[in-house]
Amino acid sequence: MQRLYDFLRRHPTWVDSFWAVVLLGITGVSLSSVTGGQENHGSPAVALPIAVVLCLVVALRRRMPEKMLLLAGLMGVVQLIVDVEVIPADFAMMVIIYTVAADGARWASRLGLIGGLCAGTLSQIRWPQTETSALGVVLIAVFQTVPFALAWVLGDSIRTRRAYLAQLEERAARLEKEREAQSKVAVAAERARIARELHDVVAHNVSVMVVQADGAAYVMDTAPEQARKALETISGTGRQALAEMRRLLGVLRTGEHQEVGEYVPQPDVEQLADLIEQCRTSGLPVDFKVEGTPRPLPSGVELTAYRIVQEALTNTRKHGGPNTGASVRLVYFDDGLGLLVEDDGKGAPHELYEEGGADGQGHGLIGMRERVGMVGGTLDAGPRPGGGFRISALLPLKPAH
């Protein structure tokens, strides 16, 4: 049955032709059953060609709705002229009115409505009921007009429903495109975030490894134990960098199996002590203090705080010069987290910090500002009076609206 339904939907003209043949048969039976051909329907020789044309209107209504409407209207005028009273084939007029209201041009829909509203009245004027009062004639005309009006209303409602469904489909397609665009933007933002993370990881850990490698090479012959410790620090720092890079690059992997626990969690403020101890081991004295009452923070705030301190200390090692010291202050407020990172080194021009380094290839303060902006915070960075550099950040615990 499903195949039959699909076939009928693919060939609507065949379906209409079948019903046209049925209508023609009913009309033929009606004409042949009338005694005294002129009494009700006029001459069958005249009525039958009109019926054939009206049935053709039914057969071709969906292929040429506007032309079939005009042809049906013409047949109605011919019936009035040659005195062929109402026959079963006139049902085609209601069918074509429905069709043009649902699928035809707007002018054809209006014309069909006007013709349908006039059909009952014209029928009563041409073939009046002699034994019926004037009120009865009016009621009969109204009764005959109602089916035409209902056919037009049904067709117009079908047109409206189709237009509504088309709008819904268009809206759904537009929303799907917007979702795809938003997804692409989200992917680009995520890749930018990963790039910043990689910059922080590589810049910090590689700078520690370079400092330790230089120190090990310098004391290799005179203090082998100190050189061994430096190499151990390089090894540990390298493993830490590889673990973080594996976690970050794992985000880019799609469609691959990832084992549970394969990647380490993102760093937070509790790991600042380890970060600062690593800096001290690499030869950078860092004074670290925590003020206020520590408490759990949003993950975005914790990651931002860690990366700001990491980037600031990396810049201190890169630009501070020899015998440079640094201090880190972590302050818990009621509604936010404060960070203050200072050093007393000779520093570098502020523009190099903005560019990310003396080579101008990193993210530097630009990356810091982006991170702080993502959590709705503020960042102040610049040279200290008397030398050195200061970075101050305030991270709110609630996102800005």
N, C-alpha and C positions, 0 to 999 in steps of 0.2 A: 504493500500500500504506500509505503514511503516513497518508493521509486515512482509510483503513479503520481503522487502529489508533486514530486519534484519535476516530473515531466510536464504536468499541467501548468506549473508556475513558469516553466521555461517557454511554454507555447500558449500564451494567453489568447491569441487570435483563434486558435483551434477551439478553445473552450467557448469563446463568443460565437464562433460559427456554429457549434453544436446547438447552443441555445437559440440562435437565429433560425435554424432548421426546425427546431421544436415549435417556436413561435409561428413560423410559416405554416406548419402542419395544423396547429390549433386554429389559425385563421382560415385555412382552407376548409377544415371541417365545419367551422361556423358559417362560412359563406354557402357551402353546399347544403347545409341543413335548413336554410331559409327558403321558405316557399314564397313564390311570387317575388322574385329577386328584387323588384323595385320597392318592396314594401318597407324594408328597414335599412338595408345597406346600399341601395342603389344597384346598378348592374354589376354582376360578378365579373364580367369582362373588363370593367373599369376598376373595380375594387381590388382585384387580384394583383395587377401590376403595382398599385400603390403599396399593397402589403409586401410584395417582393422587395421593393425599394426600402421600406421601413425595416425589414429583416436584414437587409444589407447594412443598414445603419448600425444595427446591433453587432453584426459580424466585424465591422471595421472601426468600431467606436474608439478602441484604444490606440489604433494606429494613426487615425486622422480625426481626432475628436472635434476640432473646429469645423472641418468640412462636413462631417456627418451631422453636426448640429444644423448647419445651413440646409443640408439636404432634407433633414427631418422637418424643418420649418417649411420648406418648399412643398413637401408632401401634404402637410397640414393645410396649406393654402389651396392646393389642388383639390383636396377633399371638400373644402368649403365651396369651391367653384363648381365642381361636377356633382355635388350633392351625394357624396359617399359618407353615410353616417358613421359613427364610431364603430371601429372594428378591433379585434384583439391585437392586431399588429400595431395599433396606436400606443401600446405599452412601450414600444421602442422610444417614444418621445420622453417618457420619464427616465428611461435608462440613459439616454444621451444627455439629459439635463444633469443627472447625477455625475456622469463621466466628466463633463466640462467643468462642473463645480469642483471636482476632485483633482483633475489633471490638466484641464485646458487653460487657455489664456484667460486673463481677467475679463477682457471684453466678451469672450464667449460665455463665461460664467454669468455675467450680468444679463447678456442677451437671453440665455437659457432661462434665467429666473423670470424675466419679463414675459417671455413666451409662455412659460408654465402658468403664470398668474393670469394670463389672458385666455388660456385655452378653454377653461370651463365656461367663461362668460360668452366667448365666441360660439361655443357649441350650443348653448341655450338660445342664443340669438338666431343661429342658422336653423336649428331644429327644435323649436319651442314645443313645450308640452301643452297641448291644447286644453286638456282637462285639469290643468294645475293652476292655482292662483299665482298672482305675482310674487307673493312671499315664498310660495313653494318653489317657483323658478329660481329665485335668488338663493334659497337654501340649497337647491340642487347644484347651482353654479359654484357655490362655496364648497360643497362636498366634493365636486369634481376638481376643484383647484387645490384642495389640501394635499392630495398625493404628490402633485408636482412640487409644491412648496417643501414637503418633507424630503423628497428626493434631492432637491437642491441643498437643503440644510444638512442632510447626511453627507453629501459630497463635499460641501464646504468644511464640515467638521473633520472629515478625513484629510483634506488639504492642510488644515491648521495643525492637526496631529502630526502629519508628516513633517511639516516645517519645524514643529517643536522638537521632534526627534532628531531632525537634521542639525538643529542648533545644539542639542545635547551632544551629538556626536562630534560636531565641530569644537565645542567647548572641551570635551574630553580629549580630543586630539591636541588642542592648544595646551591644555594642562599637562598632557604627557610630554609635549615639547619643552614646556617650562620646567617640568621635573628633570628632564634630561639636561637642560641648560644648567639648572641648579646643581645637579649631580656633577657636571663637569666643573663648575665653579668650586664645589666642595672638594673635588679631587685635586684641583689646582691649589686650593688653600692648604689641603693636607700635605701636598708635595712641598709647598713653600715651608710649612711647619717642619717637615722632616729635614729640609735643607738647613733650616736654622739649627735644628737639633744636631745634625751632623757637623755643622760648623762649630758649635759649642764643644762637642765631644772631641773633634779632631784638634781644634785650636788649643784647648786646655791640655789634653793628654799628650799631644805631640810636643807642645812647648815644655812640659815637664820632662819628657823623655830626652829632648835635645839638651836641656840644662844638665840633667843627670849624666848624659853621655859625655858632654864636654868636661864635666867635673871628674868623671871616671878616667877619661883620657889624660887629664892633667895630673892626677895623683896615682896613676897606674903603677909607676915604679917606686914612688916614695911612700905611699900608703895603700898597699894592696887590699887591706881589710875595708878601708873606706870606699875603694873602687868596687869591691864586691857588693857592698851595701847599695851603692849607686846602681849597679847592674840589676840587683834584686828589685829596686824601685822601678827601674825601666820595665822589667818583666811584669811586675804587678800592674803597672799603669797600662801597659800594652794589652794585658788580658782584660782589664776593665774597659778599655776603649773598644776592644773587639766585641765584648758582651753587649755594650750599648749600641754599637753599630749594627750588630746582628738583630737586636730588637727593632731598631728603626727601619732597617732594610726589610725586615719581615713584614712590615705594614704594606710594602709594595708588592709582596707576593700574593698572587691570586690564583685560586684553583689548585693550590698545592697543599699537601697534608702538613699540618703543623702540630707537633707534639705538645701536650700540655706541659707548661713550665719551660718551654724551649727558650723563651725570652724573659729577660729580667724586667721587673717593674720600673716605672719611671721614677727618677730620683725625687726626693722631697726634702723639706727643711731638716729632718732628722739626720740626713746624710751630709749636712753641711760640716759637721765636725770631722767626718772622714775626709771630705774635700780639703778642709783647711789643714788637717794633719798631713795630707799629701803635699800641700804647698810648703809646709814647714820642712818636710823631708827633702824637698827639692831645693831648699836653701832660701826660701822667702819667709822671713819672720812675719807671722800674722797673729794679731791680738783679736780674740773672738769673745764676744759677750752677748748674752741673751737677757733682755729685760722684759718684765711682765710675766704673765702666767701662760706657759705653753699650752696649747690645746689643738685639737684636730682642725685642719683647714681644708677648704676646697682643693681638690687635686690640681686644678689649673693654677691656683695661687701658689701652691707649694712648688710646682714645677717652675713657675716663673721666678720665684724667689731664688731657687737653687741656680737656675741658669744665669740670673743677673750676677750673683756672687761669683759664679764660675767665670763668666766673661770678664768681670771687673778684675779679678785676680790674674787672669790670663793677660789682660792688657798691662797690668802692673809689671809682670815679668818681662813682657815684650818691650815696654817703653820706660820702665822706671829707672833702669840703669843699675849700677852696682850699689851695694849697701842700702837697698831700699826696704823699708818696712811697710806693713799694711795693717789696717784694723777693720773688723767687720762687726757691726752692731745689728742685732735682730731684736725688734721691739714689737711686743704684742699689745695692740690697742683693743678697745672694746669693739670697734667696728672696722678694724683693718690691721694690716701687718706693715711695719716700717722697716726699711733697710737702709743702712749707711755704710758704704765702703769707701775708705780713704787710704791714700798712700803718701809717702813723703819723698818720692823719687823726683828725678829731674823732669820726668814726663815727656810728652811729645805734643806737637801742636794739636789743638782741639779738632781740627779738620781731619787729622789722621785717625783719631778715635772715632769720629763719625763714619769714616770710610771703613773702619774695621782693622786698621793696621798700617804700618809704614809702607807696605806694598799696595795698600788700597784695594786688596782683594777680598777682605772679609766682610762681615755684617756689622760688627762693633755695636756702637750705640744705636744704629738704625734698627738692628735686630732687637735690642733691649726695648726700645720705644714701641716696637710692634708687639712684643710680648706683653708689656705693661698695658698697652691700649686694648689688647684682647680681653683683659680682665677688668677694664674700666679704671685703671690706676693712673698715677702721675709719676713722671721721672724727671729729675733735675740732675744734670751732669755738667761739670766744668772744672777748670783749674782751681786749686786752693790758694788762698793768700799765702805767700811765702814759699810756694813750691808744692808740687804734688798734684793729685787729682782726686776729686770727690764725686761719688755717684750716690744719689739719694732717691729712694723710691717709696711710694705709699700705695699699697695694694688693698683695695676694699674687700671685705668679706662677702659683700652682696654685689651682684652685677649691676652696673649702671644702666638706667632705663633711657 
